[in-house]
Each structure stands twice: as C-alpha cells, then as structure tokens.
C-alpha cells in the first residue's frame, strides 16, 4: 500500500489517514472537520491545478484547500 498526500489521490480512491503534517492550528482545523488519524476517506473530486479538494468521510462531504490537502498523508487501499 502506497502512502500519498490527499492532493495526489485520484477521484474515487479510498484510503486511511496516517498523518497530519502541520502546526497545531492546522491539525485542529482539520480535526474539527472530521479529518483525523485512522479515518477512512474517499476523494470525491479535485482540480488539476490546485483548487479545492472534496472528500467524503462516512456520509459527510468536506471541501478543503489544496494546501491543506497536501498536509494530509493517506495510505491508499
């Protein structure tokens, strides 16, 4: 299983979050949206050149910025 950041995942790909690489503020912000270590995540869509990344966590969809998505490391299934 490969570990890549959320911005590199393909739409429809699923994985488990293994690392949040950022300061305390960024990590708290991601966790408040449900993006936490060990959570199963599916990438719904993303723009080719930057732009927001939309992910599904259970039955909830969340859009995060490209820079934030680069800080979320995922082990893809």
Secondary structure as the mmCIF struct_conf table of DSSP 4:
data_model
#
loop_
_struct_conf.conf_type_id
_struct_conf.id
_struct_conf.beg_label_comp_id
_struct_conf.beg_label_asym_id
_struct_conf.beg_label_seq_id
_struct_conf.end_label_comp_id
_struct_conf.end_label_asym_id
_struct_conf.end_label_seq_id
STRN STRN1 UNK A 3 UNK A 5
HELX_RH_3T_P HELX_RH_3T_P1 UNK A 6 UNK A 8
BEND BEND1 UNK A 9 UNK A 9
HELX_LH_PP_P HELX_LH_PP_P1 UNK A 10 UNK A 10
TURN_TY1_P TURN_TY1_P1 UNK A 11 UNK A 12
STRN STRN2 UNK A 14 UNK A 20
BEND BEND2 UNK A 22 UNK A 22
HELX_RH_AL_P HELX_RH_AL_P1 UNK A 24 UNK A 32
TURN_TY1_P TURN_TY1_P2 UNK A 33 UNK A 34
TURN_TY1_P TURN_TY1_P3 UNK A 37 UNK A 38
STRN STRN3 UNK A 40 UNK A 46
BEND BEND3 UNK A 48 UNK A 51
STRN STRN4 UNK A 53 UNK A 57
TURN_TY1_P TURN_TY1_P4 UNK A 58 UNK A 59
STRN STRN5 UNK A 60 UNK A 64
HELX_RH_AL_P HELX_RH_AL_P2 UNK A 66 UNK A 69
TURN_TY1_P TURN_TY1_P5 UNK A 70 UNK A 71
STRN STRN6 UNK A 72 UNK A 76
#
